[in-house]
Amino acid sequence: MAGVWFAQLLSMRKVQFIASALLLVTSTATAQVPRRFAVFGGYSSRADVVLTPVSFLPISIPNVATLNGWNASLEVKVFHFVGAVADVSGYYGSYGASLGCEAILLCVPINGNINSRLYSFLFGPQVSASVWRFTPFAHALFGVAHINHKPDLSALSVFSNSDTSFADAFGGGLDFRIVSVVSMRLQGDLLQTRFFSLPAPINFLTPPQNGFRGSVGLVLRF
């Protein structure tokens, strides 16, 4: 009887050993094959947008404002720690503006809103490293940005303007893995544009508009 019990125990030990070995091999193989693609999407805010100055009219409009919108990106791993990123973002907001009457004695100022939209299309390298559930990363992105101002009153049409310029973003962030393929991302960038600058190729002599871009959202890796 004892011999039968010992044989059964030995058989169970063998099954447990084989199952543990298979699990270890599977985990090791999975760890050695990194996920090649990472898709990010979420909320984003762009602060310190410089609007078009109009110096020949008695008008006022804020130089610093915050636009809210979205940010999305796709990363393709080139090497284990290096990937290529395509980044797209869109921001929207409205600002109060007035057309004054300083040169006219009897006049009522015209007040209204300027609706602004800002889009950026950027590409560049990104480096990252995984430590437990955390994946810090840094990138340098280059591309173009487009801004459009449209007033809600025809009397403020002087504010209607748009421009496309070279843009770059330097920054990084941190991913926190929630489950195997889903992570939470916090990201911050210095996004530079050169809207309404001098003509090319001397437009790089124009000081850039520096703004902070903060984004938060989810990352899907596969």
Contacts in CASP RR format, 6 or more apart in sequence:
PFRMAT RR
TARGET T0000
AUTHOR 0000-0000-0000
METHOD contacts of the structure
MODEL  1
MAGVWFAQLLSMRKVQFIASALLLVTSTATAQVPRRFAVFGGYSSRADVV
LTPVSFLPISIPNVATLNGWNASLEVKVFHFVGAVADVSGYYGSYGASLG
CEAILLCVPINGNINSRLYSFLFGPQVSASVWRFTPFAHALFGVAHINHK
PDLSALSVFSNSDTSFADAFGGGLDFRIVSVVSMRLQGDLLQTRFFSLPA
PINFLTPPQNGFRGSVGLVLRF
34 77 0 8 1.000
34 80 0 8 1.000
35 77 0 8 1.000
35 181 0 8 1.000
35 221 0 8 1.000
35 222 0 8 1.000
36 76 0 8 1.000
36 77 0 8 1.000
36 222 0 8 1.000
37 74 0 8 1.000
37 75 0 8 1.000
37 76 0 8 1.000
37 77 0 8 1.000
37 221 0 8 1.000
37 222 0 8 1.000
38 74 0 8 1.000
38 75 0 8 1.000
38 77 0 8 1.000
38 219 0 8 1.000
38 220 0 8 1.000
38 221 0 8 1.000
39 72 0 8 1.000
39 73 0 8 1.000
39 74 0 8 1.000
39 75 0 8 1.000
39 219 0 8 1.000
39 220 0 8 1.000
39 221 0 8 1.000
39 222 0 8 1.000
40 71 0 8 1.000
40 72 0 8 1.000
40 73 0 8 1.000
40 74 0 8 1.000
40 75 0 8 1.000
40 185 0 8 1.000
40 187 0 8 1.000
40 217 0 8 1.000
40 218 0 8 1.000
40 219 0 8 1.000
40 220 0 8 1.000
41 70 0 8 1.000
41 71 0 8 1.000
41 72 0 8 1.000
41 73 0 8 1.000
41 215 0 8 1.000
41 217 0 8 1.000
41 218 0 8 1.000
41 219 0 8 1.000
42 70 0 8 1.000
42 71 0 8 1.000
42 72 0 8 1.000
42 215 0 8 1.000
42 216 0 8 1.000
42 217 0 8 1.000
42 218 0 8 1.000
43 68 0 8 1.000
43 69 0 8 1.000
43 70 0 8 1.000
43 71 0 8 1.000
43 215 0 8 1.000
43 216 0 8 1.000
43 217 0 8 1.000
44 68 0 8 1.000
44 69 0 8 1.000
44 70 0 8 1.000
44 71 0 8 1.000
44 89 0 8 1.000
44 90 0 8 1.000
44 91 0 8 1.000
44 213 0 8 1.000
44 214 0 8 1.000
44 215 0 8 1.000
44 216 0 8 1.000
45 66 0 8 1.000
45 67 0 8 1.000
45 68 0 8 1.000
45 69 0 8 1.000
45 91 0 8 1.000
45 213 0 8 1.000
45 214 0 8 1.000
45 215 0 8 1.000
46 66 0 8 1.000
46 67 0 8 1.000
46 68 0 8 1.000
46 69 0 8 1.000
46 89 0 8 1.000
46 91 0 8 1.000
46 118 0 8 1.000
46 191 0 8 1.000
46 211 0 8 1.000
46 212 0 8 1.000
46 213 0 8 1.000
46 214 0 8 1.000
47 64 0 8 1.000
47 65 0 8 1.000
47 66 0 8 1.000
47 67 0 8 1.000
47 211 0 8 1.000
47 212 0 8 1.000
47 213 0 8 1.000
48 64 0 8 1.000
48 65 0 8 1.000
48 209 0 8 1.000
48 210 0 8 1.000
48 211 0 8 1.000
48 212 0 8 1.000
49 64 0 8 1.000
49 65 0 8 1.000
49 66 0 8 1.000
49 67 0 8 1.000
49 91 0 8 1.000
49 116 0 8 1.000
49 118 0 8 1.000
49 147 0 8 1.000
49 209 0 8 1.000
49 211 0 8 1.000
50 63 0 8 1.000
50 64 0 8 1.000
50 195 0 8 1.000
50 209 0 8 1.000
51 61 0 8 1.000
51 62 0 8 1.000
51 63 0 8 1.000
51 65 0 8 1.000
51 95 0 8 1.000
51 114 0 8 1.000
51 116 0 8 1.000
51 149 0 8 1.000
52 149 0 8 1.000
52 159 0 8 1.000
52 161 0 8 1.000
52 163 0 8 1.000
52 195 0 8 1.000
52 196 0 8 1.000
54 61 0 8 1.000
54 158 0 8 1.000
54 159 0 8 1.000
57 99 0 8 1.000
57 100 0 8 1.000
57 158 0 8 1.000
58 99 0 8 1.000
58 100 0 8 1.000
58 101 0 8 1.000
58 102 0 8 1.000
58 103 0 8 1.000
59 97 0 8 1.000
59 98 0 8 1.000
59 99 0 8 1.000
59 100 0 8 1.000
59 158 0 8 1.000
59 159 0 8 1.000
60 97 0 8 1.000
60 98 0 8 1.000
60 100 0 8 1.000
61 95 0 8 1.000
61 96 0 8 1.000
61 97 0 8 1.000
61 114 0 8 1.000
61 159 0 8 1.000
62 95 0 8 1.000
62 96 0 8 1.000
65 93 0 8 1.000
65 95 0 8 1.000
65 116 0 8 1.000
67 91 0 8 1.000
67 92 0 8 1.000
67 93 0 8 1.000
67 116 0 8 1.000
67 118 0 8 1.000
68 91 0 8 1.000
68 92 0 8 1.000
68 93 0 8 1.000
69 89 0 8 1.000
69 90 0 8 1.000
69 91 0 8 1.000
69 92 0 8 1.000
70 89 0 8 1.000
70 90 0 8 1.000
71 87 0 8 1.000
71 88 0 8 1.000
71 89 0 8 1.000
71 90 0 8 1.000
71 187 0 8 1.000
71 213 0 8 1.000
71 214 0 8 1.000
71 215 0 8 1.000
72 87 0 8 1.000
72 88 0 8 1.000
72 89 0 8 1.000
73 85 0 8 1.000
73 86 0 8 1.000
73 87 0 8 1.000
73 88 0 8 1.000
74 85 0 8 1.000
74 86 0 8 1.000
75 83 0 8 1.000
75 84 0 8 1.000
75 85 0 8 1.000
75 126 0 8 1.000
76 83 0 8 1.000
76 84 0 8 1.000
76 85 0 8 1.000
77 83 0 8 1.000
78 84 0 8 1.000
81 127 0 8 1.000
81 128 0 8 1.000
81 129 0 8 1.000
82 125 0 8 1.000
82 126 0 8 1.000
82 127 0 8 1.000
83 125 0 8 1.000
83 126 0 8 1.000
83 127 0 8 1.000
83 128 0 8 1.000
84 123 0 8 1.000
84 124 0 8 1.000
84 125 0 8 1.000
84 126 0 8 1.000
85 122 0 8 1.000
85 123 0 8 1.000
85 124 0 8 1.000
85 125 0 8 1.000
85 126 0 8 1.000
85 139 0 8 1.000
85 141 0 8 1.000
86 122 0 8 1.000
86 123 0 8 1.000
87 120 0 8 1.000
87 121 0 8 1.000
87 122 0 8 1.000
87 123 0 8 1.000
87 124 0 8 1.000
87 141 0 8 1.000
87 169 0 8 1.000
88 119 0 8 1.000
88 120 0 8 1.000
88 121 0 8 1.000
88 122 0 8 1.000
89 119 0 8 1.000
89 120 0 8 1.000
89 213 0 8 1.000
89 215 0 8 1.000
90 117 0 8 1.000
90 118 0 8 1.000
90 119 0 8 1.000
90 120 0 8 1.000
91 117 0 8 1.000
91 118 0 8 1.000
91 119 0 8 1.000
92 115 0 8 1.000
92 116 0 8 1.000
92 117 0 8 1.000
92 118 0 8 1.000
93 115 0 8 1.000
93 116 0 8 1.000
93 117 0 8 1.000
94 113 0 8 1.000
94 114 0 8 1.000
94 115 0 8 1.000
94 116 0 8 1.000
94 152 0 8 1.000
95 113 0 8 1.000
95 114 0 8 1.000
95 116 0 8 1.000
96 111 0 8 1.000
96 112 0 8 1.000
96 113 0 8 1.000
96 114 0 8 1.000
97 111 0 8 1.000
97 112 0 8 1.000
97 113 0 8 1.000
97 114 0 8 1.000
97 151 0 8 1.000
97 156 0 8 1.000
97 159 0 8 1.000
98 109 0 8 1.000
98 110 0 8 1.000
98 111 0 8 1.000
98 112 0 8 1.000
99 109 0 8 1.000
99 110 0 8 1.000
99 155 0 8 1.000
99 156 0 8 1.000
99 158 0 8 1.000
100 107 0 8 1.000
100 109 0 8 1.000
100 110 0 8 1.000
101 107 0 8 1.000
101 108 0 8 1.000
101 109 0 8 1.000
110 153 0 8 1.000
110 155 0 8 1.000
110 156 0 8 1.000
112 151 0 8 1.000
112 152 0 8 1.000
112 153 0 8 1.000
112 156 0 8 1.000
113 151 0 8 1.000
113 152 0 8 1.000
114 149 0 8 1.000
114 150 0 8 1.000
114 151 0 8 1.000
114 152 0 8 1.000
114 156 0 8 1.000
114 159 0 8 1.000
115 149 0 8 1.000
115 150 0 8 1.000
115 151 0 8 1.000
115 152 0 8 1.000
116 147 0 8 1.000
116 148 0 8 1.000
116 149 0 8 1.000
116 150 0 8 1.000
117 147 0 8 1.000
117 148 0 8 1.000
118 145 0 8 1.000
118 146 0 8 1.000
118 147 0 8 1.000
118 148 0 8 1.000
119 145 0 8 1.000
119 146 0 8 1.000
119 147 0 8 1.000
120 143 0 8 1.000
120 144 0 8 1.000
120 145 0 8 1.000
120 146 0 8 1.000
120 167 0 8 1.000
120 169 0 8 1.000
120 191 0 8 1.000
120 193 0 8 1.000
121 143 0 8 1.000
121 144 0 8 1.000
121 145 0 8 1.000
122 141 0 8 1.000
122 142 0 8 1.000
122 143 0 8 1.000
122 167 0 8 1.000
122 168 0 8 1.000
122 169 0 8 1.000
123 141 0 8 1.000
123 142 0 8 1.000
123 143 0 8 1.000
124 139 0 8 1.000
124 140 0 8 1.000
124 141 0 8 1.000
124 142 0 8 1.000
125 139 0 8 1.000
125 140 0 8 1.000
126 137 0 8 1.000
126 138 0 8 1.000
126 139 0 8 1.000
127 137 0 8 1.000
127 138 0 8 1.000
127 139 0 8 1.000
128 135 0 8 1.000
128 136 0 8 1.000
128 137 0 8 1.000
128 138 0 8 1.000
128 175 0 8 1.000
129 135 0 8 1.000
129 136 0 8 1.000
129 137 0 8 1.000
133 176 0 8 1.000
133 177 0 8 1.000
134 174 0 8 1.000
134 175 0 8 1.000
134 176 0 8 1.000
134 177 0 8 1.000
135 174 0 8 1.000
135 175 0 8 1.000
135 177 0 8 1.000
135 183 0 8 1.000
136 172 0 8 1.000
136 173 0 8 1.000
136 174 0 8 1.000
136 175 0 8 1.000
137 172 0 8 1.000
137 173 0 8 1.000
137 174 0 8 1.000
137 175 0 8 1.000
138 171 0 8 1.000
138 172 0 8 1.000
138 173 0 8 1.000
139 169 0 8 1.000
139 170 0 8 1.000
139 171 0 8 1.000
139 172 0 8 1.000
140 168 0 8 1.000
140 169 0 8 1.000
140 170 0 8 1.000
140 171 0 8 1.000
141 168 0 8 1.000
141 169 0 8 1.000
141 170 0 8 1.000
141 189 0 8 1.000
142 166 0 8 1.000
142 167 0 8 1.000
142 168 0 8 1.000
143 166 0 8 1.000
143 167 0 8 1.000
143 168 0 8 1.000
144 164 0 8 1.000
144 165 0 8 1.000
144 166 0 8 1.000
144 167 0 8 1.000
145 164 0 8 1.000
145 165 0 8 1.000
145 166 0 8 1.000
145 167 0 8 1.000
145 191 0 8 1.000
145 193 0 8 1.000
145 195 0 8 1.000
146 162 0 8 1.000
146 163 0 8 1.000
146 164 0 8 1.000
147 162 0 8 1.000
147 163 0 8 1.000
147 193 0 8 1.000
147 195 0 8 1.000
148 161 0 8 1.000
148 162 0 8 1.000
149 159 0 8 1.000
149 160 0 8 1.000
149 161 0 8 1.000
149 162 0 8 1.000
150 160 0 8 1.000
151 157 0 8 1.000
151 159 0 8 1.000
151 160 0 8 1.000
161 196 0 8 1.000
163 195 0 8 1.000
163 196 0 8 1.000
165 193 0 8 1.000
165 194 0 8 1.000
165 195 0 8 1.000
165 197 0 8 1.000
165 203 0 8 1.000
166 193 0 8 1.000
166 194 0 8 1.000
166 203 0 8 1.000
166 204 0 8 1.000
167 191 0 8 1.000
167 192 0 8 1.000
167 193 0 8 1.000
167 194 0 8 1.000
168 191 0 8 1.000
168 192 0 8 1.000
169 189 0 8 1.000
169 190 0 8 1.000
169 191 0 8 1.000
169 192 0 8 1.000
169 213 0 8 1.000
170 189 0 8 1.000
170 190 0 8 1.000
171 187 0 8 1.000
171 188 0 8 1.000
171 189 0 8 1.000
171 190 0 8 1.000
172 187 0 8 1.000
172 188 0 8 1.000
172 189 0 8 1.000
173 185 0 8 1.000
173 186 0 8 1.000
173 187 0 8 1.000
173 188 0 8 1.000
174 185 0 8 1.000
174 186 0 8 1.000
175 183 0 8 1.000
175 184 0 8 1.000
175 185 0 8 1.000
175 219 0 8 1.000
176 183 0 8 1.000
176 184 0 8 1.000
176 185 0 8 1.000
177 183 0 8 1.000
178 184 0 8 1.000
181 220 0 8 1.000
181 221 0 8 1.000
181 222 0 8 1.000
182 218 0 8 1.000
182 219 0 8 1.000
182 220 0 8 1.000
182 221 0 8 1.000
183 218 0 8 1.000
183 219 0 8 1.000
183 221 0 8 1.000
184 216 0 8 1.000
184 217 0 8 1.000
184 218 0 8 1.000
184 219 0 8 1.000
185 215 0 8 1.000
185 216 0 8 1.000
185 217 0 8 1.000
185 218 0 8 1.000
185 219 0 8 1.000
186 215 0 8 1.000
186 216 0 8 1.000
187 214 0 8 1.000
187 215 0 8 1.000
187 216 0 8 1.000
188 212 0 8 1.000
188 213 0 8 1.000
188 214 0 8 1.000
188 215 0 8 1.000
189 212 0 8 1.000
189 213 0 8 1.000
189 214 0 8 1.000
189 215 0 8 1.000
190 210 0 8 1.000
190 211 0 8 1.000
190 212 0 8 1.000
190 213 0 8 1.000
191 210 0 8 1.000
191 211 0 8 1.000
191 212 0 8 1.000
191 213 0 8 1.000
192 208 0 8 1.000
192 209 0 8 1.000
192 210 0 8 1.000
192 211 0 8 1.000
193 208 0 8 1.000
193 209 0 8 1.000
194 203 0 8 1.000
194 204 0 8 1.000
194 206 0 8 1.000
194 208 0 8 1.000
194 209 0 8 1.000
195 209 0 8 1.000
197 203 0 8 1.000
197 206 0 8 1.000
198 205 0 8 1.000
198 206 0 8 1.000
END
